[in-house]
Amino acid sequence: MQPLHKIDDETAAYILETRRQFEDLRQVAAQLAGFLVLNASGADTASPDHPMLASAAELYRDAAEGVQCARPSRRALLHHRFLLEASADLGAALTAARNGLRVDPVLLPLRRAYRHLQDAACELPGFEMVSFQHACCAARRAPDRAPQENRI
């Protein structure tokens, strides 16, 4: 990642233009993960017509449209590709969630989308992913266990 002072004006404009879409896609991923947890817990309310899915779908539509319309600078092309891929995978995860309650058809594209969002966050400044790697709960991990990647 380039230092902030080395970002050209066109890339800075792209960052400002797409930050909201990035945050919204991240929120959609979190909502889908929450839905999967709800489903895994055996909650009777976890159904394809759950309001959480409707909310995620609406947020997704706006974010995906914004990503499609974004005008990346040359420096931001890879970042934009990661956002497009995250958007496509989140769309697949949402479709799978609305088509039934099986976990794998939702989880697999959701994991890919999250990885794409992580990759995008590493490409340009201003796009942050929450990491629990150094959180207090991570410090309590057993010393003989190797650290795990951030996973949904």
C-alpha positions in Angstrom: 0.0 0.0 0.0 1.3 3.4 -0.9 1.6 6.1 1.9 -1.3 8.4 2.0 0.8 11.4 0.7 1.6 9.4 -2.5 -2.0 9.0 -3.5 -2.8 11.0 -6.6 -6.0 13.2 -6.8 -7.8 10.8 -9.1 -7.2 7.9 -6.7 -8.2 10.1 -3.7 -11.5 10.9 -5.5 -12.1 7.2 -6.1 -11.4 6.4 -2.5 -13.9 9.0 -1.4 -16.4 7.7 -4.0 -16.2 4.0 -3.0 -15.6 4.1 0.8 -19.3 3.9 1.5 -19.9 1.0 -0.9 -17.0 -0.9 0.7 -18.5 -0.3 4.2 -22.0 -1.4 2.9 -20.6 -4.6 1.3 -18.8 -5.3 4.6 -22.1 -4.8 6.4 -23.9 -7.2 4.0 -21.3 -9.8 4.7 -21.8 -9.3 8.5 -25.6 -9.6 8.1 -25.2 -12.8 6.1 -22.8 -14.2 8.7 -25.3 -13.3 11.4 -28.1 -15.0 9.5 -25.9 -18.2 9.2 -25.4 -18.1 13.0 -29.1 -17.7 13.6 -29.7 -20.6 11.3 -27.0 -22.8 12.9 -28.5 -22.1 16.3 -31.8 -23.7 15.2 -33.8 -20.5 15.5 -37.3 -20.9 14.1 -37.0 -17.4 12.6 -34.1 -18.2 10.3 -36.0 -18.4 7.0 -35.4 -17.2 3.5 -38.0 -14.4 4.1 -36.3 -13.2 7.3 -36.2 -9.3 7.5 -32.4 -9.5 8.0 -32.1 -10.9 4.5 -34.4 -8.3 3.0 -32.3 -5.6 4.7 -29.1 -7.1 3.4 -30.4 -7.4 -0.1 -31.5 -3.8 -0.2 -28.1 -2.6 1.1 -26.4 -4.9 -1.3 -28.3 -3.5 -4.3 -27.3 0.0 -3.5 -23.6 -0.9 -2.8 -23.3 -3.1 -5.9 -24.7 -0.4 -8.1 -22.3 2.1 -6.6 -19.3 -0.2 -7.2 -20.5 -0.8 -10.8 -20.7 3.0 -11.4 -17.3 3.8 -9.8 -14.6 5.2 -11.9 -11.3 3.8 -10.7 -8.0 5.5 -11.4 -5.2 3.5 -12.8 -3.8 3.1 -9.3 -7.2 1.8 -8.0 -7.9 -0.8 -10.7 -7.0 -3.8 -8.6 -8.9 -2.4 -5.6 -11.9 -1.9 -7.9 -11.6 -5.5 -9.2 -11.6 -6.8 -5.6 -14.8 -4.8 -4.9 -16.5 -6.1 -8.0 -15.6 -9.7 -7.1 -16.8 -9.2 -3.5 -20.0 -7.8 -4.8 -20.6 -10.7 -7.2 -19.9 -13.2 -4.4 -22.2 -11.5 -2.0 -24.9 -11.5 -4.6 -24.4 -15.2 -5.0 -24.5 -15.7 -1.2 -27.7 -13.6 -0.9 -29.4 -15.6 -3.7 -28.4 -18.9 -2.0 -29.8 -17.7 1.3 -33.1 -16.7 -0.3 -33.3 -20.1 -2.0 -33.0 -22.2 1.1 -31.3 -22.7 4.4 -28.4 -24.9 3.4 -25.2 -23.5 4.9 -22.5 -24.3 2.3 -24.2 -22.5 -0.7 -24.2 -19.3 1.4 -21.0 -19.7 3.3 -18.7 -20.5 0.4 -19.4 -17.3 -1.6 -19.5 -15.4 1.6 -16.0 -16.5 2.5 -14.8 -15.5 -0.9 -16.4 -12.1 -0.7 -14.9 -11.5 2.7 -11.4 -12.4 1.3 -12.0 -10.0 -1.6 -12.9 -7.3 0.9 -9.7 -8.0 2.9 -7.7 -7.8 -0.3 -9.3 -4.5 -1.2 -8.6 -3.1 2.3 -4.9 -3.9 1.7 -4.8 -2.1 -1.6 -5.6 1.5 -0.7 -5.8 3.6 2.5 -9.1 4.3 4.0 -10.6 0.8 3.7 -10.3 -0.9 7.0 -11.3 -4.4 8.1 -11.7 -5.2 11.7 -9.1 -7.6 12.9 -9.4 -9.5 16.2 -5.8 -10.8 15.9 -4.5 -8.6 18.7 -7.8 -8.4 20.7 -7.9 -9.5 24.4 -9.7 -12.7 23.4 -6.8 -13.6 21.1 -4.3 -13.2 23.9 -6.1 -15.9 25.9 -5.6 -18.5 23.1 -3.8 -21.6 24.3 0.0 -21.3 23.7 0.3 -24.6 21.8 -2.4 -23.5 19.2 -1.2 -21.8 16.0 -3.0 -18.5 15.2 -5.9 -18.8 12.7 -6.8 -16.5 9.9 -9.7 -14.1 10.3 -12.7 -16.2 9.3 -16.4 -15.7 9.1 
